[in-house]
Amino acid sequence: MAMMEYIDAIRLAMKEEMALDDNVFVLGEDVGLKGGVFTTTKGLQEQFGEDRVLDTPLAESAIAGVAIGAAMYGMKPIAEMQYSDFMLPATNQIISEAAKIRYRSNNDWSCPIVVRAPIGGGVFGGLYHSQCMESVFFGTAGLKIVAPYSAYDAKGLLKAAVRDPDPVLFFENKKCYKLIKGDVPDDDYVVPIGEANLLRSGDDITVISYSLPLHFIMQAAEELEQEEGITSHVLDLRTIQPLDRQAIIDAARHTGKVLIVHEDNLTGGVGGEVAAIIAEECLFDLDAPIRRLAGPDTPPMPINPPQEKFFMLNKDKVKVAMRDLALF
Amino acid sequence: MKAEGTIDQQTRHEQIGLTDAQAIEMYKYMLLARKFDERCHLLQRAGKINFHVSGVGHEAAQVGAAFALDREEDYFLPYYRDYGFVLSVGMTARELMLSAFAKAEDPNSGGRQMPGHFGSKRLRIVTGSSPVTTQVPHAVGVALAAKMKKKKLVSFVTFGEGSSNQGDFHEGCNFAGVHKLPVIMMCQNNQYAISVPAHKQISGKISDRALGYGFPGVQVDGNDVLEVYRVTKEARERAINGEGPTLIEAMLYRLSPHSTSDNDLAYRTQEEVDENWKKDSLPRYKKYLIDCGIWSEEQDAELSKEYVQIMKEATEYADNAPYPRAEDTLLHVFAGDEEGNQ
């Protein structure tokens, strides 16, 4: 067990999977000698060689498309998109191709790729280095989508993604890279895709989220309990497609008051679907309307500090929403 | 096309390394593809199938290329007109007809996709979709994987000249060029992207684009099956020798409308179409074989009769075959769906 940063856990997962399976390889822009613009792949080329850690031309559709072709041949590619903001040229390859290969071939072909892409703002990235792209892909049948919040989950989910027989989008949060540290076992564990995780038990409100906002939620939950005796039941979705319906229903029923939080825009975000599941399955167990706290419906997000701060979630915003719901 | 070569009376096909039997076999596949096309057209007009997208006029390029490949090892990424190609690499008329009728037994997609969306792991025909040119990066990925695994094989991908304007063509070519991958890209330039003529799609030569990606591009008469065979064979040798990709531009003409939903005379003249029928590869190649003394009108009539029978049987089989079960709509989104892991 070692204390490490979120970004180190991602790197460790790739390193372990590449050592275990010759078919695993990494491709993307700057992933080789430089080790990625965030250093996520640092040292991998040195260890595994240029053939297995490929610097690609700057062309995202080719990064995804070449990975898909190699996967259909029998490889297990990990394709890195430098920022999720730049993966839209690869959307046709991901949605029209990767997501449908098993289905359209009636189970004859498969496409076990992982597409890693950093999401999220709060890094003065402006409009095109800050976005959350999960809602673009959410709802596309045939894709699995994961978004870890901790170093432990980042390693375990990435290893599960590499071993998954179907395409997985791995949305890592760039603000978490260095900010978040945690205990990460050096053994060969995986975090199963499709399973949510209860981070905190409480009886007053349920908060459902994924990725970075969970850190704000956990801090706010701690303070609310200490200061005001409000206890929170916090569920980390971890996998946002397919959603862990039962965990969502159980968590909602537990307190009857639900707040759903994500940084992605409110409209069309994952939260709407989570709310729909709760409304369909346990409406009569609720004691308050379902609430959502999310990024406003503007393009995410201006680079100037006041507007970036306005867009981003933080502990205080989350705490207000949680208290408000508790007092309903 | 002349039968006699210039040197020691070798025929053209012998000069490029084809036996008489192979030269005849190529013709047989060209004719089989044509007969399949004609039958599907009739079936669509008769209301038996919903849709057909034709390969008429493409047969020589498709069959010529297929024969130049290793049909036991290579990977194929055909596009939607490639009936001649997929028949040549092992798909049967019955299998294609099952696809046309969208029946459960269709090996391409289990009746899920439109006809012309080929796929068969057994035959290494990589599953395809409708958004055009997405298969080019896939072919590059297959070639990359083969190179990583040190396998002596090539991937062969086709597309139309319309598709050659998509980003995936350019991104795929560039990637393949940078990594010197064993991939052959063949553009079947049939002069039309549905209704848009070539001069409104392209201002230069498609084959010249290869220069910008650092590998050879060759333009070839796509109605000349032997010439297509020759250039594809050369491309394959280069690929296998580690010399990288080749772009082949096969010049031909889409003799049919774009699909059974298209009225081509809304944008081109009957005279133009008639003029191009005069260059049709089938009578041209048949005459070549007869001039070589290895084929005859009698054999040709016999073969046509045989194909009528094959089409009849394939049609009956596919028509009578069951559709997929409605509830199986939910299967194969992910691995293990059939075990209820959905």
Interface residues (C-beta under 8 A of the other chain):
Chain A: F25 D51 R52 T56 P57 A59 S61 A62 A64 G65 V66 A67 I68 G69 A70 A71 M72 Y73 G74 M75 P77 P89 N92 Q93 S96 E97 K100 I101 R102 Y103 R104 S105 N106 N107 D108 W109 S110 A141 G142 K144 P165 D166
Chain B: Y75 D106 P107 N108 S109 G110 G111 R112 Q113 H117 G119 S120 K121 V126 T127 S129 S130 P131 T134 V136 P137 H138 A139 V140 G141 V142 A143 L144 A145 A146 M148 S155 G167 D168 E171 G172 N174 F175 V178 L331 H332 V333 F334 A335 G336 E338
